[in-house]
Amino acid sequence: MIYTVTFNPSLDYIIGADDIVFGETNRATYEMILSGGKGINVSIVLNHLGIQNTALGFVAGFTGKQIEYDLIQNGCNCDFIHLSKGFSRINVKLKSKQETEINGIGPEISEQELKQLFEKLDTLQSEDILILAGSVPATLPKDIYENIMAMLQHKGIKIIVDATKELLVNVMKYHPFLIKPNNHELGEIFGKKLKDENEIIEYAKKLQQMGDNQVNVLVSMAGDGAIFVGANGEIYKTPAPKGKVVNSVGAGDSMVAGFTAGYLKNHSLKEAFYMGVATGSASAFSKYLATKQEVEQILSQMKY
């Protein structure tokens, strides 16, 4: 079974307007409400690709109920912990001549409620895959990813981590199966602006060394494609598939879902890489998250 963890899921209220004038009443031209959070997106895309998975994490209040309802409607299994106080956050995304986001705070998570999550994670078995994705809310310990991986390190579970900065660097000693920084995040870790593919590969290997060269590194580069540096020494790179970017939100999460689905097919890292790129691109070219048909269409056009 595949499990995703989202510590701070959200309802994303997306509002379009021709122009926004602050201090005045503005009229929306369109609006959408979608469930968000990196792990949430991964779960939905995996389900679109026909891969059964279970979404873990925390939800609260009326917004939390809606998030859970949305996932169930998308065919996902949910095993959320329902918090006793507060409500899952609402993120407002204003789309006009410029894009503006206002992200909510999220509910407080008690020690007892966090303990419940650890109890669920402790039941995972060696054939399972765990995907830890996104930021950690202020009410949780900053080393929460490390604590989870430390608890599970002797179970042989494949763990995928999609996080940034210290959150990512600090888990390398536990040898995650895959990490997915983008090129800017990779550069930030080393305080350097990466200029070309050779530098990206060089610093992906430096990051890999922090995990005793046992970690697969997938670097997304938006419109420039992606690079994969494997723990077995394999290196793959591809330009981005051609298409019109409609919505980049969730594209990186979709890449993680696509890589996971591709790897499960026959454990080929190469096929997983191209499946990840196709899935990330399919989401970027769509108003919502990628469907299986959209992914297969892009994958058929890629050469590898």
Secondary structure as UniProt FT lines:
FT   STRAND          2..6
FT   STRAND          10..16
FT   TURN            22..23
FT   STRAND          30..36
FT   HELIX           38..48
FT   TURN            49..50
FT   STRAND          53..59
FT   HELIX           61..73
FT   TURN            74..75
FT   STRAND          77..78
FT   STRAND          81..82
FT   STRAND          89..95
FT   STRAND          99..102
FT   HELIX           111..121
FT   TURN            122..123
FT   TURN            126..127
FT   STRAND          129..133
FT   TURN            138..139
FT   TURN            142..143
FT   HELIX           144..152
FT   TURN            153..156
FT   STRAND          158..162
FT   HELIX           165..169
FT   TURN            170..171
FT   HELIX           172..174
FT   STRAND          178..179
FT   HELIX           183..189
FT   TURN            190..191
FT   HELIX           197..209
FT   TURN            210..213
FT   STRAND          216..220
FT   HELIX           222..224
FT   STRAND          226..229
FT   TURN            231..232
FT   STRAND          235..238
FT   TURN            249..250
FT   HELIX           251..266
FT   HELIX           269..284
FT   HELIX           292..301
//
